[in-house]
């Protein structure tokens, strides 16, 4: 068992209105973010990292560029986003802080779904 306190995470105050706590591990990264009201996360993309974003609290607008076209969709608590390798940005148009989690992996291309689904054993 390993428990890592928030104090051990790398904390970033990003000028565009976001605060992030990043927990780095050898095979993945876990990131908790709070995005202030009326702020926009800078456009960015990843070439090797697969990112999965889960909206914990609030509502935002996910924007992405696909085939030369900018698209957007409202996202809210409970939604899961996989931007893939396309340029993307998150905008908080609301009056409340939005909270989300990002998990980042470098995928191997190997299908591990069966192992993930079956690797749980109940102890007495």
C-alpha positions as CSV (number, residue, x, y, z in Angstrom):
1,X,0.0,0.0,0.0
2,X,1.2,3.4,-0.9
3,X,-0.5,6.7,0.0
4,X,0.9,9.9,-1.4
5,X,-0.2,13.1,0.4
6,X,-1.2,16.2,-1.7
7,X,1.9,18.0,-0.2
8,X,4.1,15.6,-2.2
9,X,2.4,16.5,-5.5
10,X,4.0,19.1,-7.8
11,X,1.8,22.2,-7.5
12,X,1.4,24.6,-10.4
13,X,-0.3,28.0,-10.4
14,X,-0.9,28.6,-14.1
15,X,-1.3,32.2,-15.1
16,X,-4.3,31.5,-17.3
17,X,-6.4,30.7,-14.2
18,X,-5.7,27.1,-13.3
19,X,-4.1,25.4,-10.4
20,X,-2.8,21.8,-10.8
21,X,-1.5,19.2,-8.5
22,X,0.5,16.5,-10.4
23,X,1.4,13.1,-9.0
24,X,4.1,11.5,-11.3
25,X,4.7,7.8,-11.4
26,X,6.9,5.7,-13.7
27,X,4.1,4.5,-15.9
28,X,1.4,7.2,-15.6
29,X,0.6,10.7,-14.3
30,X,-2.4,11.7,-12.2
31,X,-3.3,15.3,-12.2
32,X,-6.0,17.2,-10.3
33,X,-7.0,20.6,-11.6
34,X,-9.1,23.6,-10.6
35,X,-9.9,26.1,-13.3
36,X,-11.1,29.5,-12.2
37,X,-14.3,31.0,-13.7
38,X,-14.1,32.7,-17.1
39,X,-10.7,31.3,-18.0
40,X,-9.4,29.3,-20.9
41,X,-6.8,26.5,-20.8
42,X,-4.2,27.2,-23.5
43,X,-4.5,25.2,-26.7
44,X,-2.2,22.2,-26.6
45,X,-1.8,18.7,-27.9
46,X,0.2,15.6,-27.1
47,X,2.1,13.5,-29.6
48,X,2.7,10.4,-27.4
49,X,0.7,10.9,-24.2
50,X,-2.9,9.5,-24.1
51,X,-4.9,11.7,-21.8
52,X,-8.2,10.9,-20.1
53,X,-10.0,13.8,-18.4
54,X,-12.9,13.3,-15.9
55,X,-15.0,16.4,-14.9
56,X,-15.4,16.2,-11.1
57,X,-17.4,19.4,-10.5
58,X,-18.8,22.3,-12.6
59,X,-19.3,22.8,-16.3
60,X,-16.9,23.7,-19.0
61,X,-16.6,23.8,-22.8
62,X,-14.2,21.3,-24.5
63,X,-12.8,22.7,-27.7
64,X,-10.7,20.8,-30.2
65,X,-9.4,21.0,-33.7
66,X,-10.3,18.2,-36.1
67,X,-9.6,18.2,-39.9
68,X,-8.9,21.9,-39.9
69,X,-12.2,22.7,-38.1
70,X,-12.6,24.0,-34.5
71,X,-15.4,22.1,-32.6
72,X,-16.8,22.5,-29.1
73,X,-19.0,20.7,-26.7
74,X,-20.3,21.5,-23.2
75,X,-19.1,19.1,-20.6
76,X,-20.2,18.7,-17.0
77,X,-19.5,16.7,-13.8
78,X,-19.5,13.0,-14.6
79,X,-18.3,13.4,-18.3
80,X,-15.2,11.7,-19.5
81,X,-13.1,13.1,-22.3
82,X,-10.3,11.5,-24.4
83,X,-8.9,14.2,-26.6
84,X,-6.6,11.9,-28.5
85,X,-3.7,13.6,-30.2
86,X,-5.7,16.6,-31.5
87,X,-5.2,20.2,-30.3
88,X,-7.6,20.9,-27.5
89,X,-8.6,23.5,-24.9
90,X,-11.0,23.7,-21.9
91,X,-12.9,26.9,-21.2
92,X,-14.7,27.7,-18.0
93,X,-17.5,30.1,-19.0
94,X,-19.3,29.8,-15.6
95,X,-19.1,31.8,-12.4
96,X,-17.8,28.8,-10.4
97,X,-14.5,26.9,-10.2
98,X,-14.5,23.8,-12.3
99,X,-12.6,20.7,-11.1
100,X,-11.3,17.9,-13.2
101,X,-8.8,15.0,-13.1
102,X,-6.5,14.1,-15.9
103,X,-4.7,10.7,-16.1
104,X,-1.9,10.5,-18.7
105,X,-0.4,7.3,-20.1
106,X,2.0,6.4,-22.8
107,X,0.1,3.5,-24.4
108,X,1.7,0.3,-25.7
109,X,-1.1,-0.6,-28.1
110,X,-1.5,-3.9,-26.2
111,X,-5.2,-4.8,-25.3
112,X,-5.2,-5.2,-21.5
113,X,-9.0,-4.9,-21.1
114,X,-9.5,-8.6,-20.0
115,X,-6.8,-8.3,-17.4
116,X,-8.2,-5.1,-16.1
117,X,-11.8,-6.4,-15.9
118,X,-10.8,-9.7,-14.2
119,X,-8.0,-8.6,-11.8
120,X,-10.1,-8.2,-8.7
121,X,-10.1,-10.9,-5.9
122,X,-12.2,-10.6,-2.8
123,X,-10.4,-11.3,0.5
124,X,-12.1,-12.4,3.7
